[in-house]
Amino acid sequence: LPIPRHDLLPLDKYVFPFISSKFTFVISSRGCPYHCTFCRQKIMWSKMFRFRSADHIIKELELLKSIGVDNVLFQSDTFTLNRKIILELCQKIINKNLNIKWGCNSRVVTIDDEMLYWMKKAGCWNIFFGIEAGSQNLLDNIKKKMTVEQMAKQVRLVKKVGIEIRGSFMIGLPGETPETARETIKYAIDLDPDYAQFTITTPYPGTELWKS
């Protein structure tokens, strides 16, 4: 696909919280290989995961720099899924001296120390994680395929390198009780993300959660 014509948009009218300069979205990949029961992305992109090459993404970032955009949100379901491409992309951003600031969406089990080091060095300041719940039973019910211990460990890695964390938590998941809801709230407090987002579970048509 060709690079989107960002220059045709009225970018001065787009505002992102915590950022004062121009910003826009860049889609680096489509799809997700995971099977969370509530996720509507399966309806949009299917289970197939497709990632653009680092060189193709760099061309888009260079276009954005040429029109005065130096803040980007990589609006992909799991930006960090292809480790090789992410490392290559970060190193190219550094080598080309693009000096951009960016955030992304990620899954905590797809990151590691080396990746986070290069992401930080390449301008990453914020990562959005879908944590969802602090109860292992609830995580299992939505097929999250992660443990509360894994997520806590990975969040500590991100904090260690100095990247801000946005954590997403869900209230009203299948099997939730007042006690497990309190577990999720306590878990969010213990993790201490820079920003915590709590949403009401919504069964989108077509998802496994909708059908169950």
Residue frames as a rotation matrix with the C-alpha (Angstrom) as fourth column:
LEU 1
0.574 0.819 0.000 0.00
0.819 -0.574 0.000 0.00
0.000 0.000 -1.000 0.00
PRO 2
-0.025 -0.582 0.813 1.20
0.436 -0.738 -0.515 3.55
0.900 0.341 0.272 -0.65
ILE 3
-0.763 -0.292 -0.577 2.15
0.646 -0.317 -0.694 5.86
0.020 -0.902 0.430 2.21
PRO 4
0.284 0.947 -0.147 -0.90
0.950 -0.300 -0.092 7.86
-0.131 -0.114 -0.985 3.42
ARG 5
-0.232 -0.289 0.929 -1.04
0.542 -0.831 -0.123 11.54
0.808 0.475 0.349 2.37
HIS 6
-0.038 0.149 -0.988 -0.75
0.984 -0.166 -0.063 13.02
-0.174 -0.975 -0.140 5.84
ASP 7
-0.885 -0.401 -0.234 -0.07
0.362 -0.912 0.195 16.40
-0.292 0.088 0.952 4.24
LEU 8
-0.603 0.736 0.307 -3.70
0.138 -0.283 0.949 16.54
0.786 0.615 0.069 3.07
LEU 9
0.194 0.670 -0.716 -4.98
0.870 0.220 0.441 16.53
0.453 -0.709 -0.541 6.66
PRO 10
0.419 -0.003 0.908 -5.46
-0.227 -0.969 0.102 19.66
0.879 -0.248 -0.407 8.80
LEU 11
0.004 -0.490 -0.872 -2.88
0.631 0.677 -0.378 18.45
0.776 -0.549 0.312 11.31
ASP 12
-0.806 -0.292 0.515 -3.04
-0.132 -0.760 -0.637 21.66
0.577 -0.581 0.574 13.32
LYS 13
0.016 0.922 0.387 -6.52
-0.841 -0.197 0.505 20.57
0.541 -0.334 0.772 14.45
TYR 14
0.518 0.131 -0.845 -5.38
0.131 0.964 0.230 17.22
0.845 -0.230 0.482 15.85
VAL 15
0.040 -0.438 0.898 -4.55
-0.879 -0.442 -0.177 17.21
0.474 -0.783 -0.403 19.55
PHE 16
0.228 -0.047 -0.972 -3.18
0.270 0.963 0.017 14.36
0.936 -0.266 0.232 21.68
PRO 17
0.979 0.168 0.112 -3.14
-0.058 -0.296 0.953 14.53
0.193 -0.940 -0.280 25.48
PHE 18
0.638 -0.759 -0.130 0.24
0.303 0.092 0.949 15.45
-0.708 -0.645 0.288 26.98
ILE 19
-0.324 -0.748 0.580 1.62
0.878 -0.009 0.479 16.59
-0.354 0.664 0.659 23.59
SER 20
0.172 0.368 -0.914 1.64
0.123 -0.928 -0.351 20.19
-0.977 -0.052 -0.205 22.41
SER 21
-0.561 -0.461 -0.688 3.14
-0.593 -0.356 0.722 19.76
-0.578 0.813 -0.074 18.93
LYS 22
0.171 0.627 -0.760 1.69
-0.975 0.219 -0.038 18.18
0.143 0.748 0.648 15.79
PHE 23
-0.642 -0.348 0.684 1.08
-0.440 0.897 0.043 14.46
-0.628 -0.273 -0.729 15.92
THR 24
0.147 0.729 -0.668 -0.55
-0.971 0.234 0.043 11.76
0.188 0.643 0.743 13.85
PHE 25
0.495 0.116 0.861 -1.06
-0.416 0.902 0.117 8.00
-0.763 -0.416 0.495 13.71
VAL 26
-0.230 -0.541 -0.809 1.08
-0.956 0.283 0.083 5.51
0.184 0.792 -0.582 11.82
ILE 27
0.784 0.489 0.382 -0.13
-0.533 0.846 0.010 1.95
-0.318 -0.212 0.924 11.24
SER 28
-0.225 -0.965 -0.133 2.90
-0.954 0.190 0.232 -0.36
-0.199 0.179 -0.964 11.31
SER 29
-0.995 -0.076 -0.063 1.01
-0.086 0.980 0.179 -3.65
0.048 0.184 -0.982 11.27
ARG 30
-0.093 0.996 0.001 -2.40
-0.937 -0.088 0.338 -5.24
0.337 0.030 0.941 10.99
GLY 31
0.435 0.390 -0.812 -3.86
-0.194 0.921 0.338 -8.19
0.879 0.011 0.476 12.80
CYS 32
-0.118 -0.420 0.900 -3.06
-0.992 0.000 -0.130 -10.07
0.055 -0.908 -0.416 15.99
PRO 33
-0.404 -0.099 -0.910 -2.30
-0.348 0.936 0.052 -13.77
0.846 0.338 -0.412 16.53
TYR 34
-0.995 0.025 0.097 -3.78
-0.085 0.291 -0.953 -13.84
-0.052 -0.956 -0.287 20.02
HIS 35
-0.551 0.811 -0.199 -7.31
0.355 0.443 0.823 -14.90
0.755 0.383 -0.532 20.92
CYS 36
-0.958 0.242 -0.150 -8.69
0.037 -0.416 -0.909 -12.58
-0.283 -0.877 0.389 23.60
THR 37
-0.498 0.820 0.283 -12.43
0.848 0.528 -0.038 -13.16
-0.180 0.221 -0.958 23.62
PHE 38
0.304 0.677 -0.671 -13.43
0.565 -0.695 -0.445 -9.49
-0.767 -0.243 -0.593 23.77
CYS 39
-0.481 -0.699 -0.529 -11.22
0.079 -0.636 0.768 -8.12
-0.873 0.328 0.361 21.00
ARG 40
0.636 0.764 -0.106 -12.97
0.039 -0.169 -0.985 -6.51
-0.771 0.622 -0.137 18.03
GLN 41
-0.027 -0.720 -0.694 -9.73
-0.815 -0.386 0.432 -6.35
-0.579 0.577 -0.576 16.05
LYS 42
-0.677 -0.179 0.714 -10.28
0.116 0.932 0.344 -9.94
-0.726 0.316 -0.610 14.93
ILE 43
0.363 0.883 0.299 -13.37
0.588 0.031 -0.808 -8.73
-0.723 0.469 -0.508 13.11
MET 44
0.732 -0.093 -0.675 -11.46
-0.381 -0.877 -0.293 -5.89
-0.564 0.472 -0.678 11.45
TRP 45
0.137 -0.850 -0.509 -8.15
-0.988 -0.155 -0.007 -7.52
-0.072 0.504 -0.861 10.54
SER 46
0.779 0.184 -0.600 -8.58
-0.255 0.966 -0.035 -11.29
0.573 0.180 0.799 11.14
LYS 47
0.892 -0.440 0.102 -6.05
0.094 0.403 0.910 -13.47
-0.442 -0.802 0.401 12.95
MET 48
0.497 -0.740 0.454 -3.42
0.811 0.210 -0.546 -12.93
0.309 0.639 0.704 10.27
PHE 49
0.598 -0.388 -0.701 -0.53
0.267 -0.728 0.631 -10.69
-0.755 -0.565 -0.332 11.39
ARG 50
0.473 -0.424 0.773 1.12
0.826 -0.091 -0.556 -8.50
0.306 0.901 0.307 8.75
PHE 51
0.455 -0.422 -0.784 3.95
0.432 -0.665 0.609 -6.09
-0.778 -0.616 -0.121 9.50
ARG 52
0.982 -0.186 0.041 5.33
-0.071 -0.555 -0.829 -3.38
0.177 0.811 -0.558 7.22
SER 53
0.301 -0.945 -0.124 9.07
0.831 0.324 -0.452 -3.36
0.468 0.033 0.883 6.63
ALA 54
0.166 -0.343 -0.925 11.25
0.745 -0.571 0.345 -1.02
-0.646 -0.746 0.161 8.67
ASP 55
-0.832 -0.539 0.136 12.28
0.478 -0.570 0.668 0.83
-0.282 0.621 0.732 5.49
HIS 56
-0.357 0.778 0.517 8.66
0.603 -0.230 0.763 1.46
0.713 0.584 -0.387 4.48
ILE 57
0.574 0.528 -0.625 7.79
0.817 -0.318 0.482 2.81
0.056 -0.788 -0.614 7.93
ILE 58
-0.241 -0.766 -0.596 10.89
0.684 -0.570 0.456 5.02
-0.689 -0.297 0.661 7.86
LYS 59
-0.778 -0.007 0.628 9.74
0.554 -0.478 0.682 6.58
0.295 0.878 0.376 4.57
GLU 60
0.277 0.948 0.154 6.46
0.646 -0.303 0.701 7.54
0.711 -0.095 -0.696 6.21
LEU 61
0.497 -0.156 -0.854 8.25
0.776 -0.359 0.518 8.99
-0.388 -0.920 -0.058 9.24
GLU 62
-0.636 -0.771 -0.028 10.50
0.647 -0.552 0.526 11.03
-0.421 0.317 0.850 6.93
LEU 63
-0.394 0.606 0.691 7.42
0.570 -0.429 0.701 12.37
0.721 0.670 -0.176 5.14
LEU 64
0.617 0.680 -0.397 5.92
0.712 -0.267 0.649 13.37
0.335 -0.683 -0.649 8.48
LYS 65
0.027 -0.694 -0.720 9.11
0.771 -0.443 0.457 15.15
-0.636 -0.567 0.523 9.54
SER 66
-0.769 -0.376 0.518 9.09
0.637 -0.519 0.569 17.09
0.055 0.768 0.639 6.26
ILE 67
-0.121 0.798 0.591 5.65
0.281 -0.543 0.791 18.54
0.952 0.262 -0.159 7.13
GLY 68
-0.393 -0.198 0.898 6.52
-0.575 -0.708 -0.409 19.36
0.717 -0.677 0.164 10.72
VAL 69
0.751 0.654 0.094 5.22
-0.508 0.480 0.716 16.29
0.423 -0.585 0.692 12.54
ASP 70
-0.328 -0.930 -0.164 7.59
-0.526 0.324 -0.786 14.92
0.785 -0.172 -0.596 15.17
ASN 71
-0.615 0.216 0.759 5.17
-0.647 0.412 -0.642 13.06
-0.451 -0.885 -0.113 17.44
VAL 72
-0.350 0.403 -0.846 3.69
-0.665 0.529 0.527 9.74
0.660 0.747 0.083 16.33
LEU 73
-0.076 0.350 0.934 1.44
-0.760 0.586 -0.281 7.09
-0.645 -0.731 0.222 17.80
PHE 74
-0.841 -0.192 -0.506 1.99
-0.478 0.703 0.527 3.67
0.254 0.685 -0.683 16.21
GLN 75
-0.101 0.935 0.340 -1.65
-0.925 0.037 -0.377 2.63
-0.365 -0.353 0.862 16.09
SER 76
-0.234 -0.036 -0.972 -1.11
-0.532 0.841 0.097 -1.10
0.814 0.539 -0.216 15.71
ASP 77
0.743 0.664 -0.087 -2.64
-0.300 0.446 0.843 -3.79
0.598 -0.600 0.531 17.88
THR 78
0.836 -0.549 0.004 0.69
0.275 0.426 0.862 -5.26
-0.475 -0.719 0.507 19.00
PHE 79
0.835 -0.494 -0.242 3.50
-0.541 -0.661 -0.521 -3.03
0.097 0.566 -0.819 17.79
THR 80
0.018 -0.942 0.336 6.25
-0.974 0.059 0.218 -5.11
-0.225 -0.332 -0.916 19.41
LEU 81
0.757 0.388 0.525 5.24
-0.353 0.920 -0.172 -8.51
-0.550 -0.055 0.834 18.05
ASN 82
0.838 -0.523 0.155 7.96
0.430 0.459 -0.777 -8.72
0.336 0.718 0.609 15.36
ARG 83
0.699 -0.577 -0.422 11.12
0.318 -0.277 0.907 -8.22
-0.640 -0.768 -0.010 17.42
LYS 84
-0.184 -0.843 0.505 13.50
0.875 0.093 0.475 -8.18
-0.447 0.529 0.721 14.45
ILE 85
0.029 0.266 0.964 11.64
0.775 -0.615 0.146 -5.41
0.631 0.742 -0.224 12.63
ILE 86
0.937 0.344 -0.062 11.26
0.298 -0.692 0.658 -3.32
0.183 -0.635 -0.751 15.79
LEU 87
0.381 -0.875 -0.298 14.98
0.476 -0.090 0.875 -3.43
-0.792 -0.475 0.382 16.52
GLU 88
-0.382 -0.499 0.778 15.75
0.920 -0.125 0.372 -2.55
-0.088 0.858 0.507 12.89
LEU 89
0.400 0.629 0.667 13.23
0.654 -0.705 0.273 0.28
0.642 0.327 -0.694 12.90
CYS 90
0.916 -0.061 -0.396 14.60
0.302 -0.542 0.784 1.78
-0.263 -0.838 -0.478 16.11
GLN 91
0.012 -0.999 -0.039 18.17
0.611 -0.024 0.791 1.68
-0.792 -0.033 0.610 14.85
LYS 92
-0.309 -0.063 0.949 17.16
0.910 -0.308 0.276 3.34
0.275 0.949 0.152 11.56
ILE 93
0.774 0.603 0.194 15.31
0.493 -0.766 0.412 6.11
0.397 -0.223 -0.890 13.43
ILE 94
0.678 -0.597 -0.428 18.50
0.260 -0.349 0.900 6.75
-0.687 -0.722 -0.082 15.40
ASN 95
-0.233 -0.868 0.438 20.90
0.753 0.124 0.646 6.48
-0.615 0.481 0.625 12.45
LYS 96
-0.171 0.260 0.950 18.81
0.849 -0.450 0.277 8.86
0.500 0.854 -0.144 10.35
ASN 97
-0.896 -0.255 -0.364 18.62
0.430 -0.704 -0.566 11.30
-0.112 -0.663 0.740 13.26
LEU 98
-0.336 0.857 0.390 14.85
0.536 -0.166 0.828 11.67
0.774 0.487 -0.404 12.90
ASN 99
-0.994 -0.113 -0.008 14.44
0.067 -0.529 -0.846 12.96
0.091 -0.841 0.533 16.47
ILE 100
-0.202 0.978 0.049 10.81
-0.378 -0.124 0.917 11.92
0.903 0.167 0.395 16.80
LYS 101
-0.785 0.124 0.607 8.83
-0.568 0.248 -0.785 11.09
-0.248 -0.961 -0.125 19.92
TRP 102
-0.295 0.685 -0.666 6.43
-0.598 0.412 0.687 8.18
0.745 0.601 0.289 19.74
GLY 103
-0.361 0.288 0.887 4.17
-0.770 0.445 -0.457 5.83
-0.527 -0.848 0.061 21.61
CYS 104
-0.590 0.139 -0.795 2.74
-0.546 0.657 0.520 2.43
0.595 0.741 -0.312 20.79
ASN 105
0.540 0.729 0.420 0.37
-0.841 0.455 0.292 -0.36
0.022 -0.511 0.859 21.80
SER 106
-0.433 -0.774 -0.463 2.00
-0.683 0.616 -0.391 -3.53
0.588 0.147 -0.795 23.06
ARG 107
0.797 0.505 -0.332 1.48
-0.185 0.727 0.661 -6.83
0.575 -0.465 0.673 24.80
VAL 108
0.633 -0.586 0.506 3.68
-0.759 -0.342 0.554 -7.16
-0.151 -0.735 -0.661 27.87
VAL 109
0.538 -0.437 0.721 5.05
0.049 0.870 0.490 -10.61
-0.842 -0.228 0.489 27.03
THR 110
0.783 -0.231 0.578 6.42
0.618 0.175 -0.767 -9.41
0.076 0.957 0.280 23.67
ILE 111
0.727 -0.539 0.426 9.02
-0.409 -0.838 -0.361 -7.03
0.551 0.088 -0.830 25.14
ASP 112
0.620 -0.607 -0.497 12.45
0.773 0.583 0.252 -7.55
0.136 -0.540 0.831 26.66
ASP 113
0.403 -0.519 -0.754 15.36
0.443 -0.609 0.657 -5.50
-0.801 -0.599 -0.015 28.01
GLU 114
-0.632 -0.741 0.226 17.15
0.537 -0.210 0.817 -5.07
-0.558 0.638 0.531 24.69
MET 115
-0.236 0.632 0.738 14.02
0.873 -0.196 0.447 -4.07
0.428 0.750 -0.505 22.80
LEU 116
0.737 0.563 -0.374 13.06
0.676 -0.635 0.374 -1.54
-0.027 -0.529 -0.848 25.46
TYR 117
-0.009 -0.838 -0.545 16.58
0.500 -0.476 0.724 -0.06
-0.866 -0.266 0.424 25.42
TRP 118
-0.818 -0.345 0.461 16.41
0.553 -0.250 0.794 0.61
-0.158 0.905 0.396 21.68
MET 119
0.102 0.928 0.359 12.82
0.884 -0.249 0.395 1.80
0.456 0.277 -0.846 21.81
LYS 120
0.645 0.077 -0.760 13.71
0.593 -0.678 0.434 4.37
-0.482 -0.731 -0.483 24.47
LYS 121
-0.344 -0.900 -0.268 16.82
0.399 -0.399 0.825 5.45
-0.850 0.177 0.497 22.57
ALA 122
-0.754 0.096 0.650 14.75
0.645 -0.079 0.760 5.85
0.124 0.992 -0.002 19.37
GLY 123
-0.863 0.349 0.366 12.24
-0.310 -0.937 0.164 8.18
0.400 0.028 0.916 21.03
CYS 124
-0.086 0.868 -0.489 9.58
0.364 0.485 0.795 5.94
0.927 -0.109 -0.358 22.58
TRP 125
-0.784 -0.175 0.595 8.10
-0.400 -0.590 -0.701 7.69
0.474 -0.788 0.393 25.61
ASN 126
-0.280 0.797 0.536 4.84
-0.855 0.047 -0.517 5.81
-0.437 -0.602 0.668 26.21
ILE 127
-0.889 0.071 -0.453 3.53
-0.180 0.855 0.486 2.25
0.422 0.513 -0.747 25.84
PHE 128
-0.074 0.942 0.327 -0.11
-0.996 -0.088 0.030 1.24
0.057 -0.324 0.944 26.13
PHE 129
-0.948 -0.243 -0.203 -0.65
-0.220 0.967 -0.129 -2.23
0.228 -0.078 -0.971 27.63
GLY 130
0.132 0.986 -0.100 -3.93
-0.659 0.163 0.735 -4.13
0.741 -0.031 0.671 27.74
ILE 131
-0.848 -0.473 0.237 -3.62
-0.467 0.457 -0.757 -5.55
0.250 -0.753 -0.608 31.26
GLU 132
-0.290 0.904 -0.314 -7.38
-0.231 0.252 0.940 -6.02
0.929 0.345 0.136 31.74
ALA 133
0.751 0.659 0.045 -7.59
-0.256 0.227 0.940 -7.71
0.609 -0.717 0.339 35.16
GLY 134
-0.201 -0.816 0.542 -5.76
-0.901 -0.064 -0.430 -8.48
0.385 -0.574 -0.722 38.37
SER 135
0.258 0.366 0.894 -7.47
-0.653 0.748 -0.118 -11.84
-0.712 -0.553 0.432 38.86
GLN 136
-0.785 -0.616 -0.062 -5.91
-0.479 0.541 0.691 -14.85
-0.392 0.572 -0.720 37.16
ASN 137
-0.431 0.707 0.560 -9.33
0.536 0.700 -0.471 -16.49
-0.725 0.098 -0.681 36.85
LEU 138
0.564 0.652 -0.506 -10.66
0.010 -0.618 -0.786 -13.50
-0.826 0.439 -0.355 34.89
LEU 139
-0.120 -0.697 -0.707 -7.58
-0.852 -0.293 0.433 -13.45
-0.509 0.655 -0.559 32.63
ASP 140
-0.883 -0.183 0.432 -8.11
-0.023 0.936 0.350 -17.15
-0.468 0.300 -0.831 31.92
ASN 141
-0.019 0.979 0.204 -11.81
0.466 0.189 -0.864 -16.57
-0.884 0.079 -0.460 31.20
ILE 142
0.746 0.287 -0.601 -10.96
-0.295 -0.667 -0.684 -14.09
-0.597 0.688 -0.413 28.41
LYS 143
0.747 -0.490 0.448 -8.09
0.647 0.692 -0.322 -16.24
-0.152 0.531 0.834 27.04
LYS 144
0.892 -0.438 -0.116 -5.49
-0.438 -0.898 0.023 -13.57
-0.114 0.030 -0.993 27.76
LYS 145
0.780 -0.597 -0.187 -2.75
0.461 0.750 -0.473 -16.23
0.423 0.283 0.861 27.92
MET 146
-0.219 -0.839 0.499 -0.74
-0.114 -0.486 -0.867 -14.28
0.969 -0.246 0.011 30.48
THR 147
0.134 0.217 -0.967 -0.30
0.900 0.381 0.211 -14.42
0.414 -0.899 -0.144 34.23
VAL 148
0.961 0.228 0.159 -0.53
0.133 -0.879 0.458 -11.58
0.244 -0.419 -0.874 36.73
GLU 149
0.535 -0.835 -0.132 3.08
0.296 0.039 0.954 -12.37
-0.792 -0.549 0.268 37.71
GLN 150
-0.117 -0.556 0.823 4.30
0.978 0.080 0.194 -12.07
-0.174 0.827 0.535 34.11
MET 151
0.457 0.387 0.801 2.61
0.619 -0.785 0.027 -8.74
0.639 0.483 -0.598 33.63
ALA 152
0.982 -0.113 -0.151 3.97
0.055 -0.594 0.802 -7.30
-0.180 -0.796 -0.578 36.88
LYS 153
0.210 -0.967 0.144 7.50
0.581 0.242 0.777 -8.38
-0.786 -0.080 0.613 35.93
GLN 154
-0.149 -0.259 0.954 7.28
0.979 -0.172 0.107 -6.81
0.136 0.951 0.279 32.47
VAL 155
0.797 0.455 0.396 5.82
0.379 -0.888 0.259 -3.56
0.470 -0.056 -0.881 33.78
ARG 156
0.747 -0.590 -0.307 8.85
0.166 -0.282 0.945 -3.29
-0.644 -0.757 -0.112 36.07
LEU 157
-0.117 -0.798 0.591 11.12
0.883 0.190 0.430 -3.66
-0.456 0.572 0.683 33.02
VAL 158
0.206 0.281 0.937 9.41
0.780 -0.625 0.016 -0.75
0.591 0.728 -0.348 31.29
LYS 159
0.986 0.169 -0.013 9.61
0.136 -0.744 0.654 1.44
0.101 -0.647 -0.756 34.38
LYS 160
0.446 -0.888 -0.107 13.32
0.547 0.176 0.818 0.59
-0.708 -0.424 0.564 34.69
VAL 161
-0.369 -0.620 0.692 14.16
0.926 -0.179 0.332 2.10
-0.082 0.764 0.641 31.28
GLY 162
-0.683 0.060 -0.728 12.04
0.206 -0.941 -0.270 5.19
-0.700 -0.334 0.631 31.91
ILE 163
-0.857 0.507 0.092 9.20
0.021 -0.145 0.989 4.69
0.515 0.850 0.113 29.42
GLU 164
-0.618 0.697 0.363 5.77
-0.738 -0.355 -0.573 5.81
-0.271 -0.623 0.734 30.62
ILE 165
-0.947 0.321 -0.006 3.03
0.313 0.927 0.206 3.19
0.072 0.193 -0.979 30.90
ARG 166
-0.365 0.928 0.070 -0.66
-0.926 -0.369 0.075 3.43
0.096 -0.038 0.995 30.09
GLY 167
-0.994 0.032 0.105 -2.51
0.010 0.979 -0.206 0.46
-0.109 -0.203 -0.973 31.50
SER 168
-0.363 0.917 -0.165 -5.97
-0.732 -0.171 0.660 -0.63
0.577 0.360 0.733 30.38
PHE 169
-0.977 0.130 0.167 -8.23
-0.031 0.691 -0.722 -2.40
-0.209 -0.711 -0.671 32.87
MET 170
-0.538 0.822 -0.186 -11.72
-0.261 0.048 0.964 -3.83
0.802 0.567 0.189 32.35
ILE 171
-0.783 0.421 0.457 -14.65
-0.463 0.096 -0.881 -3.97
-0.415 -0.902 0.120 34.75
GLY 172
0.235 0.972 0.030 -17.44
-0.766 0.204 -0.610 -6.50
-0.599 0.120 0.792 34.20
LEU 173
-0.517 -0.480 -0.709 -15.49
-0.811 0.541 0.225 -9.36
0.275 0.691 -0.668 32.64
PRO 174
0.369 0.679 -0.635 -17.14
-0.420 0.731 0.538 -12.82
0.829 0.068 0.555 32.52
GLY 175
0.266 -0.190 -0.945 -17.04
0.639 0.769 0.024 -14.40
0.722 -0.610 0.326 35.96
GLU 176
-0.631 -0.565 0.531 -16.28
0.031 -0.703 -0.711 -11.17
0.775 -0.432 0.461 37.79
THR 177
0.325 0.647 -0.690 -17.45
0.844 0.131 0.520 -10.74
0.427 -0.751 -0.503 41.38
PRO 178
0.936 -0.001 0.351 -17.12
-0.137 -0.922 0.363 -7.79
0.324 -0.388 -0.863 43.75
GLU 179
0.685 -0.716 0.134 -14.04
0.053 0.232 0.971 -9.51
-0.726 -0.658 0.197 45.17
THR 180
0.070 -0.694 0.716 -12.29
0.923 0.318 0.218 -9.97
-0.379 0.645 0.663 41.79
ALA 181
0.627 0.170 0.760 -13.19
0.502 -0.834 -0.228 -6.40
0.595 0.525 -0.609 40.82
ARG 182
0.940 -0.312 0.137 -11.39
-0.306 -0.596 0.743 -5.24
-0.150 -0.740 -0.656 43.95
GLU 183
0.388 -0.829 0.402 -8.45
0.528 0.558 0.640 -7.48
-0.755 -0.036 0.654 42.99
THR 184
0.257 -0.247 0.935 -8.19
0.928 -0.206 -0.309 -5.64
0.269 0.947 0.176 39.66
ILE 185
0.846 0.090 0.525 -8.30
0.005 -0.987 0.160 -2.25
0.533 -0.133 -0.836 41.36
LYS 186
0.793 -0.593 0.140 -5.63
-0.181 -0.010 0.983 -3.28
-0.582 -0.805 -0.115 43.87
TYR 187
0.293 -0.684 0.668 -3.51
0.817 0.542 0.197 -4.76
-0.497 0.488 0.718 41.07
ALA 188
0.513 -0.051 0.857 -3.69
0.621 -0.667 -0.411 -1.48
0.593 0.744 -0.310 39.16
ILE 189
0.929 -0.170 0.328 -2.61
-0.337 -0.755 0.563 0.42
0.152 -0.633 -0.759 42.26
ASP 190
0.604 -0.726 0.327 0.28
0.105 0.479 0.871 -2.00
-0.790 -0.492 0.366 42.89
LEU 191
0.292 -0.484 0.825 1.48
0.950 0.244 -0.193 -1.84
-0.107 0.840 0.531 39.26
ASP 192
0.251 -0.114 -0.961 1.38
0.320 -0.927 0.194 1.96
-0.913 -0.357 -0.197 39.48
PRO 193
-0.075 -0.234 0.969 1.19
0.996 -0.055 0.064 2.79
0.039 0.971 0.238 35.74
ASP 194
-0.941 -0.292 -0.169 1.59
0.294 -0.956 0.015 6.44
-0.166 -0.035 0.986 34.79
TYR 195
-0.498 0.850 -0.172 -1.98
-0.866 -0.480 0.137 6.38
0.034 0.218 0.975 33.45
ALA 196
-0.886 0.302 0.351 -4.71
0.197 0.931 -0.306 3.86
-0.419 -0.202 -0.885 34.27
GLN 197
-0.607 0.712 -0.353 -7.73
-0.750 -0.366 0.550 3.46
0.263 0.599 0.757 31.99
PHE 198
-0.790 0.443 0.425 -10.78
0.078 0.760 -0.646 1.63
-0.608 -0.477 -0.635 33.35
THR 199
-0.636 0.601 -0.484 -13.51
-0.734 -0.277 0.620 0.65
0.239 0.750 0.617 30.89
ILE 200
0.044 0.752 0.658 -16.75
-0.664 0.514 -0.543 -1.31
-0.747 -0.412 0.522 31.10
THR 201
-0.788 -0.333 0.518 -16.56
0.067 0.790 0.610 -4.64
-0.612 0.515 -0.600 29.27
THR 202
0.065 0.778 -0.624 -18.51
-0.759 -0.368 -0.537 -4.35
-0.648 0.509 0.567 26.01
PRO 203
-0.189 -0.108 0.976 -19.41
0.309 0.937 0.164 -7.45
-0.932 0.332 -0.143 23.96
TYR 204
-0.355 -0.001 -0.935 -18.82
-0.738 -0.613 0.281 -6.29
-0.573 0.790 0.217 20.38
PRO 205
0.718 0.689 0.100 -20.88
-0.450 0.569 -0.688 -8.13
-0.531 0.449 0.719 17.74
GLY 206
0.740 -0.406 -0.536 -18.85
-0.378 0.408 -0.831 -10.89
0.556 0.818 0.149 16.13
THR 207
-0.308 -0.889 0.339 -16.45
-0.829 0.075 -0.554 -11.42
0.467 -0.452 -0.760 19.03
GLU 208
-0.526 0.048 -0.849 -16.30
0.239 0.967 -0.093 -14.63
0.816 -0.252 -0.520 21.04
LEU 209
-0.960 0.175 -0.219 -17.52
0.170 -0.260 -0.951 -12.67
-0.223 -0.950 0.220 24.05
TRP 210
-0.498 0.814 -0.298 -20.62
-0.859 -0.510 0.044 -11.59
-0.116 0.278 0.953 22.09
LYS 211
-0.137 0.438 -0.889 -21.36
-0.577 0.693 0.431 -15.18
0.805 0.572 0.158 21.09
SER 212
-0.755 -0.263 -0.600 -20.87
0.235 0.747 -0.623 -16.67
0.612 -0.611 -0.502 24.54
